[in-house]
Amino acid sequence: MARIGLISISDGREHVHRRNAEFIQSKQDALVRALRAAGHEVVVGDDLVADNVLATSVARGVAAADVDVTVLYYAVWSFPHFTMLAADATRSPLVLVASTDPTEPGLVGMLAAGGALDQIGRTHARAWGAPDDAALVERIGVQATASAAVRGLRGATFGRFGGRPMGMNTAVANTDQWQREFGIDVEEIDQYELVLRAERADPGEAKKAREWIERHAAGVHYDGAKLTPELLERQLRSYLAIRDIIAERNIDFSGIKGQPELTENFATMDVTEAFLNDPYDWNGPKEPHICATEADMDGALTMRLLNAVADTPVLFADVRHYHADRDIWDLCNSGQHATWFAARSADPAENLAQVNFYPEVFFFPAGGASVQHIAAPGQMTLGRLTREAGEYRLQLMLGEFENYDAATNKELVDQSTPEWPHAFARLDAPGEVFLSRFGANHIHAVPGDHRPAMRVVAEQLGIRLDEWTRQ
C-alpha cells in the first residue's frame, strides 16, 4: 500500500480557528483511521494549518517523510493561500479532499483552494465525502497507489540482457527518453554473462529445483532430445545465474533477448522468465522480479507499473490469434507465463498441478522446456505502454480470461502451438478496434479491475490514455 501525507487546512482568523479546531481534528482522526484500516501508511501533519508559517512548515514536515501523495483536507472554510503555500512546499501529487458535513463549508474551502491551484497550473485531484465513506477512501487510495507506482520508476535500473530481438522495434526504447520521462537507468548486460554464470551455477541447487518441479508439475515430458533432465537443469541454472546478476548489479526489473543466440545455441529462457515472475520458487515465497522475454523494454515497463498497482505477478503474452467466431483472443507466448497464472493460488503446488513442461518446438533448436498451462479464468486488466511518433501512450482495457471443458481447450490450443501457455481472453475492445490500433505484438495483464489506478498513472506520467470499451 501507499504512504499518504495528510494536512488539514483551517480558517486564518484566530477566533474562528479556535472554535473549529476540535471539529477539524475529529474529522481528520476519522479519515486517518479509515485510510489506515484500508492498509495505507498515513503521515499526519504535526499541526492544523491556521496561518501562513504553519502552511509551509507542516507541509515541509510531511514532504520530508517521502510520501507518495499529499492529501489537503478541508473540513471547514479554509484560507486558500494556505493551500498555495503548502502546495509549494511539497513536490508530491496533491489530492484535495472536502468533508461533506453540511454544518461547515468544507466544500467551499476545497473549491476555493482548487481554483487557486488551477490558476497557477498545479495539477491535483479532488475528492469529497464523509471521512469514513468507503468510496472516498477508495478514491484516495487509487490516487496514492498510482502515485507510488509512478514514483517507484524513478531511480530504478532496468537490466537488458542482449539487444533488439529479431528486428523487433517495439521491444526497444530510447534510453535517454526513459531517463528523462521516467527516471530509469538502463544497464546493458551481454547474454554471454548469463551463459558463463549458468555454467558455474550450483548443480546441486539445479537438481533440487528439477526434482521439485517433477514432484509438483502436471507433467515433465522428457523426450530424450529437446527436453532432458540436463537441459531442464541448464534452464534452472540460468535462473540461478540471473538471480545472482540481479543482486550484484541492483537490477530492479529486466528483460532477456533470448532469440536467436540462446534459443539456437544454449537453451530457451522460458523456465527462467516464468520463475522470475512468479511469487515463489522451490525455496519458498519471494517477491516477483518483473522480467520480459525478448528484452521487451516497454513490455517490462508496463509490467512494472501493473505489478505496482495490482501487487500480483503480471502476464506477458503475444496476441497470437483472434477466434472471431467466439470473440475470443488466444494470448499465447513461447513459454514465459508465470506458473502462478495457472490457478492464481498462493500455494505453488496448486498452480504447478496445472502446468506441463513440454519439449520446445522447432523454432528453438537448443531445446529446453516450455512452461505450458491455460490461465485460470477471471476478470483482468489488460494493456501496454506503446509509442506513436515517439510519444508514449497507455492502451488500456478490461477483459475476462475464460476456460472451457477439456475438449474445447484442446481444440483451441491445437490450432496454434499446444506446447505453449495460453490465456483465452474476451476483451472489452472490439476486434476491429484492437487490431487496427494496438501498438505492439505483446500484451500484459493482471487480475481485477485496476483501470482507475492506471488512468491516474497515465495522467501523472503525462502520457495519452487510449482506453477501449464496447459501445
N, C-alpha and C positions, 0 to 999 in steps of 0.2 A: 504494500500500500504506500501511499504518498505521504510526504511531510508537508503539512499545511500550516502557514502562518495566519494568525487571526488578530486583527486590530479593530477595536471598537472606536468609532468616531462620535464625538459628542458636540453639544452646543458650547460656543465660546463664551457665553455670558456666565460669569461665576455663579450667580444665584440660581440660574436655570440648570446648570450642570449639577450643582449640589442637590437640587430637587430630583434630577433624573438619574443620578449615579447608581442608585440601588436597582432601579428598573433596568438600566443598561446591563449592569452586572448579572442580573438574574437571567436575562435573555442570552448573554454571552456564555454563561455557565451551561445553560441548556444546550446551546449549539455545540459547545466543546464536547459535552457528554455524548451527543448524538454522533458526532464525527468520530470520536474515539471508539464508540460502540460499533461503528462500521469498519473499524480496523485501521484507521488513519492515525498517524502521529500528528499531534497538534502542538504548535509552538505559539503560546499566547503572549501578546504584548504585555509588558510589565506595568502598564497603567492605561486607563481610559484616556483618549486623546481629547483634551479640552482646551488646549492652547497651541500656538504655533511651535513652541520649543518641544513640547511633547510629541507633536506630529512627526518631527524629524527624528528625535531620539528613540522613540518607541519603534518606529519603522526600521531604523538602523539596527536596533537590537534584534528584531525579528529576522531581518535580512542576514545578520551575522550567523544565524542558525542554519543558513544554507537551505532555505525552504524551497519546495518545488513551485508553490503558488502562494500568493498572499490574498487572504480574504479581508476586505474592508467592510465592517459590519455597521449597519445603520438601524438602530432600534428607535431612534428619536430624530427630530430635526437636527442636522449637523452642519457646521460651517463648512462650505465647500473648499475653502482654501486649505483646510487641514488635510483634506484628501490629496490636494495637489502637492503639498509638501511631503506627505507620507509616500506618495507615488514616486516622487523624485528620489527618495532615499532607498528605494528598492528597485532591482532590475528584474525581479521575478514577474511572471504574468499575474494580472490582477483579476479578482472576482469581487464585484460589488454586490453585497447581499443585504436585502432590506427585510426587516421584520414587518409582518402584515398585521400586527396587533393594531386595531383601529384607534386605540386610546392615545397613540402617539404617532406623529407623522414620519415614520421611518422611510416610507416610500418616497416622500418629498425629499428627504435628505439624500437618498440614493440617486434620484433623478437629477438633482442639482449637481451632485458630485460627478455623475456620469457625463452630464452635458459639459462640464468644465474640462474633463479629460478629453472628450471629443474635440473640443476647440483646439487643443494642443497636439492632437493626433496620437494620444496614448491609448493604444488598444486595450480593451478589457472586456470581460464577460459580466453579465448581470444575472442575478437570481433573487427570488423572494419567497417568503413563506414563513410559517411558524418554525421556531428553531428545532423542534423535534419532528418536523414533517419529513417523511421518508423520501419524498420526491425531491425536496430541497437538498437533503444530504446526498442523494444520488447525483444530483446535478453538480454540486460542488465536487463530489468525488470524481466525476468524469473529467472535469477541468484539471483536477490535481493529478489524476492518473496520466492524462495526456501530457501534462507539463513534465512529469517525472520521466516519461518515455523520451520526450524531446531533449530534456537536459542530459539524459543518460547517453546521448550520442556524443556530446561534447567531451573531448579528451579521450575518446575511445580509440582503440587501434584495431584495424582490420588486417588479418593475416591472409595474404593472397598467395596461395601455393600454385605456381605456374602462371601463365598469361592467358591470352584470349583463346578459348577452346573452339576449334573447328570453324574459325571465322565468325563467331557469334558476337556481333557488335553490341547487342543488348546486354551482354554479360560483362561489359567493360565500361567503367565510368571514369570521368576526368578526376584525377586525384586532387588537383587544385580546387575544383568545384566542391568536392567533398570537404576539403579543409575549410573553404570559405563559407559554405552554406550550413554544414553540419558539425564542423569542428572535429572531423575524424581524420586520423592519420592512417596511411596505408603502408604496411610492412610487406615488401616483396620477398618471397621465400621460394627458392628453386625447389622443384619437386625432387631433385636428386637428394636434397637434405632429408626428405621424408623416406626415400628408399634406403639411404645409409642408416638412418636411425631404426628403421624397421628391421634391418638385417641384424642390428645389435640388440634389439629388444629382448626382454627376458622370455626365453622359450617356455619356461615353467608357467609363467603367467598366461601366455597364449594358450597353452594346453588346458589350463584351468578354465579359461574362457570358453574354449571349444567344447569341453565336456559339459559346462553349464548350459550352453546352447543346445547340445544334443539331448540333455535331460529334459529341457522345458519346451523346446520348439515342437510345432506340429510335425515337422519332419526336416531332416537334413539329408538331401537327396544326392549322395555321392555317386558319381558316375565313373570314377577312375581316370578321368581326363580333364574336363573343365572344372570339376569340383572334387577335390580330395581333402582329407584332413590337413595335409601340408599346406594346400592353397588357402583353406579357411584360416589356418593359423597365421599365414602371411598377412591376410587381411586384418586379423586381430592384432598382430604386431604393428601394423600400420596405425591402428587406433592408439596403441600404447605410445608409438613414436610421436604422433601429432599431439597427444596429450602432453608429452614432455616439452615439445617445442612451444606449445601454448603457454605452459607455465613459465618456461625460461624467458620468453620474449614478451610476457604480459599481453598476450593476444586476447581481445575481448570477443571477437567473432571472426569467422573465417570462411574461406572458400577454397575448394581443391579443383584444379583444372581437370585432372584425370585423363581425359581423352585428347590425343590418342596415345601419348607416351606410356602412361601407366597401364592403360587398358590393353595395350598391344604387347607390352614387354615385362610387366610386373604383376599386376592384379588390379581388379576394379576396386574403387574406394566405397562401394555401396555399404558394406558392413561397417566400415569406419565412420561414414557420414551418418548412418542410421543411429549408431550408439552414441555419437557425439550429441545428436539432437535429442536423444532420449533422456528422461529424468532418472535413469538408473543404468547400471551395468552389472556384471557378475559380482562386484564388490559391494553392491547395495545402492541406496539412493544417492543422487548427485544433482547438481544444477545442470540443466541442458546447456550445451555450448552450441550456439547457432552456427551451423556450417552449411554452406550452399554448394551443391555439386556444380561442376563446370565453372568453378570460380566466379559464379554469378554475383557481381558486386551489388547491383540494385536489388537482386533477389535476397541476398543476405541482409541488406539494409531494411527491406520490407519485413523480413522475418524478425529482425531485432526489435522493430517497433511493435509488431503484433505480439511478440513474446512479452514485451514490457506491459502492454495494456491487458493482455489476457492471462498472463502468468501460467502459460501452458507451453508445451512444445508446439512447433509450427510446421505445418505440412509444406513440402516443396514438391511440385509436380509439373510435368509437361501437360499442356492442354492437348491430349492425344487424339480424341475423337468426339464428334457430336452425333449421338444417336437421335436423329431428327424424329424418327417415328415414336420415340419415347420421351423426347425433350430432355434427354439425359446426357451429361458430359462424362467422358471417361478421362479422369485426371490420373495419368499413369507416367511414372518416371522409371529410369533404369534400375531402381532398387534402393533409393536412398530414403524412402519414407521411414520416419522414426517408428519403431515397433509399437510405441505407445498408442498409435492411432488404430491398431488392430482391435482393441477393446476399450481404450482410453481408461484403463484401470491403474490404480496406484500400485497394484501387485504385478510385477513383471511377468510372473508365471502365467497370469491370466491373459496377458497380451500375447506372450510368446506361444501360448497354446493355439493361437490363430495364425501363426507365422510359419511359413515354409522357407527353407533356404535351398534354392534351386541352382543348378549349374548355369553360369552365364551363357547368353545366346551368342550367335555368330558375330555380332558387332564387336565382341571383346575377346580376341584370341588368347589373351593372357589368362583368362578364366577367373575363377573365384565364385563366390556365392552372391546371388541376388536375393534381397530380403523381401519376400513376397507375402502379401496379405491383401484383404479387402477392408478398407477403412470402415470403422463402425459408424452406424447411422447417427444423425442428429443435426441440429441447426448449426450452421457455420458462417463465419465472416470470412469473405474471400477478397483478395485484391493484390495490388502490386504498385510500387513506385515505378513509373516509366517516364520517358523523356520525349518531348516533342520540340523540335528545333532547339535542342539544348536545354529547355526548361523542364523542371520536374513537375509531375502531376501524380496524384494518387487516384488510381482507378479502383473503385470500391463497390462491393455488392454483398447482399445476403444470399445464402443458399441453404440447401439441405443435402447432406450425404444420405444416400439410400443403400439398402442392402436387400437382397432378394433370396428366394429359395436357391438351393444348391444348383439345380439345373439351369436356372436363369443366370446365376452368377457365372457358371461355366460357359454358357453360350456367349455372354458378353465379353469375358476375358479372352476367350479363344479367338475373337475377332481381331484382337490386336496382339499383345505379347503376354501369354498366360504366366510366364515366369516372373513377371514384374509386378510390383504392387499397384493396386487400383483404388481409386475413390470415385464412386458413381455419384455425381452431383447434379442436383436440379437447381439452376441458378435463377435469381430474380431477373438477371439481364436477359433479354430476348436474344436468341441465337444470332439473328441478323445484326443486332447492335454489337454484340460481343465480338463476333468475327470481323466486323468492319472496323472496329475501333480499338480493340485491346492491343497494347503496345509491346507485347513480348510473347514468347512461347512458354514461359514459366509462370506459374501462379502459386499463391500461398494462402493458407487457411488456418484458422483457429476456431475451436468450438465456441458457440454462443454468439450473441449479437453485440459486437464491440464497435459498431459503426459510430455511435455518439462520440466515443473517445478518439476514434481515428479521424473524425471530422475536425475535432479540435486540434489533433496533431497536424493535419494539413494547414489549418489556419495559423498555428503557431510557427510552423516552418515557412509560411508564406508561399505555399505552393497551391496550385489549382486542384480542386476536387472534382473528379468525374465520378459521380455516383449513379449507378444504373438500377432502376426498378422497373417492374412490369406496370404498364398503364392499366 
